[in-house]
Structures are given as C-alpha cells and as structure tokens.
Amino acid sequence: MKAFGLAALLGCVALPASALPNDNPPSEPHDMAADAAADGFLKDTCHVGLSMAVYLHGEVRFYNYGTVSKTVPARPTRRTLYEIGSITKTFTGVLASKAVLDGRMTLDGDFRAYLGAPYPNLEKDGKPITLRTLSAHTSGMPRDIPDNSNLFKNPDFNTLPAQLIARERGYDKARYLRQLHQVTLASVPGNSFNYSNIGTKLVGFGLERVYGESYDGLLKRYITGPLGMTRTSLAVGRVDRGDLAQGYGVSGQTVPYHLLNAGAAGGLYSDTEDMIKYAVWHLDEKNPLVRQSHTLIAGSLTDYGRGMNWYMATTPNGERKIWQSGGVFGMSSQTILFPDSQEAYVLLANDGCFNTQSELEKIALAVHHAEKPVTAGAPAPIR
C-alpha cells in the first residue's frame, strides 16, 4: 500500500471485503488486519458500512467498507458524513478545558454560577454540581430532560425513534433551563457514576454564558476552525447532504437523523477526514488545552479513569489508552488514542446495533496489535 504522510491523504483501489469492494490494497500488517477485522464485522448483517481512519507511524490511512445505503449501494469514503453521537462530548470537554485555562470556569466551583439563575435543587447534602462532576458523570443528574426512561422499558425499536422525537419536540435551551428547576439529584455530586446527557448539555449552556457566544460559534472559533474541520458541524448544509450515510436501526430499518436535540452532548456530524485531524491534535499533550482535557478528573488509570469527557485506562501491556464512543439509533462511532505511541483510530458506522460500538473498538485494537508500535514524535498538522 502506498503510504502518505500528513501532507497528503489516501485514495486507493479495490479489494473485496464484503458485497462491495473497499479502498485498501493491503501492503502492511495493519492493512491486512483492518481488512480481516472489517470482513468479520460486515459478516454480521446488522452492520452496513464502515469508515476508518488510522494515524500510525506518522502517516494517515483511510479504510472504507460496505455501503452508505442498502437501497443505492455505494462504498463510503473519507468524506462520508455520519452522526458521531457522544464523541461530541469530547469537543465540549475541550471547550470546558479552555474555560478552565482562561479562568472562566473552575473544576470544583459551584456550576450553578454559570447558569444565570438559582437552582437550589442542584445540590445534595450541601454539595452542588460542579464542572468536574458533570464531566465525569458523577453529578447525580438524570440521564435526560425530558425524562424518557419509560420509553426504554420493553421498547419497540422500530417505533422508539418516533416516540423520542415526539417526547422532545419543542425543547430549546430556555425550556431545558426551566425544566431544570424540577430535577432531583439521584446522588450526592461526586459519589456515584450516573451517565447524563443533560449534564453535558448544561456544560454547553454554561460555556455559552461565560463566553457570550453560542456553542456552535465556540466550536468554530476554538476547534473546528483552527483544525480545518470544515465538514464537522451541528447541521449539515445543503451542499453536503448528498454525503450523508443512511443510518439503520437494530432491525435493519432506516432511521431519521438527529433524533434528539443533542447539542453539546451528541449533536455533531463529521467524517473520517475531519475526525482524524481532531484525533491527531489530541496526541500532542504538550498543548496545554489537550493536556487539560486529558487530565484525570475521576477514577484512576486502573479503575475507570475519566478526563474531560474522555475515558482512560492503562492496558495490560502498560500502554495509556484514551477513548470515547458514540451511538444514535442509526449510527455508531469510536475514537481511540494511544498518546505514548502516537497512534489514533477513528471508526464510523451507519448502524445502531447493540454491539456496534464494542465491535468498532475490536477493529481498532486488531490494527493496533498487528505489529509492534513505533514511537513517533509529536504529530505534524494534517493538511
């Protein structure tokens, strides 16, 4: 396989891996590992398509398999757009890290100060919610506003997307903040892990208030703009809509895009061409902003470590691994970083099956373990 440095991106010819060809003629152990893992992934007919970008040995490689649509088969490319779900939370974590470095927020101060109204209900046993507890999912906040937990009891996954859309119809920032007054914390902030999308949305609302700018504007100013991520956004423009992969649910049914008002908790669309820029940027921990976003704020590297919306662990062979995954009803995603060996993996798939996020992790680790990692220096920018 012809390898390109970071000044160029790959475009390759076909090799069968499923019903459609992929764009990876294997020439290296990691190429063959990617093909083998993707082939196994697509043998499960719940999976439809897969786009992967790998930064390894100072080079970027793209791999694409399957199809963007069952009705009009076409292999995805590095510019195929997917919803990235909760990987969006890491962008919110970067912006919150900037707010800490800028002195606009603190990790352990009362976060209610950034919401513009008193919320006496957002404390328990005298302990208020904080940026640390919101980012580590230990704030005691509910999973979502509005409460949709009853919809997940014996759900019909064919109708669940429409039910969720109907439940959240009409919600905007003002309504979220009004309903926030009715929240009761499930636990003392800092005491228990309790995954919360609304908690991350609150961080986004706080960021908007302390900077006086929209969340979308902050993304463009501090992340997507400087990194040249021109196709990563909360909404897909008309010119790019033809690049959207069709998402499929657990029964193989098509599902609509942006089921929820996910915003700072999960609302971004992106492609592997953009996301590998973001992932490689995260390998440079000499950058104070990256270093702050990777700071351990809960747990430990041997016990479910958490950074600013990143998960962290030390692998059995002593490597530091940082990751985040995402899932909506028709899309799944995974980003995995190995900062010490300067490796990054981005995987995007257009199905929301129960096992997809973990299967994407397995694919990345198969490539990672295909050969002994070579330690590289700090990454150069992707052009």
Protein Blocks (a to p, Z undefined) as FASTA:
>chain_A
ZZddfkbccddddddfbfbdcfbdcfbfklmmmmmmmmmmmmpmkbmbdcddddeehiac
dddehjfbfklgcdddfkbccdekjmlmmmmmmmmmmmmmnopacfkbcfklmnopacfk
lcgehiacdfklmmnopnopafbdcdfklmmgopafklmmmmmmmmmgoiafklmmmmmm
mpccfbdehjaccddfklmmmmmmmmmmmnopafklmmmmmmmmmnopakgcfbdcfklm
mmpccdddfkopacdehkbanklnomcccdfklmmmmmmmmmmmmbmklmmmmpcfehjf
klopadehiacdddfkopacdddddddfkbccdddddfknopaddddddbfbfklmmmmm
mmmmmmmmmpccdddddddddZZ
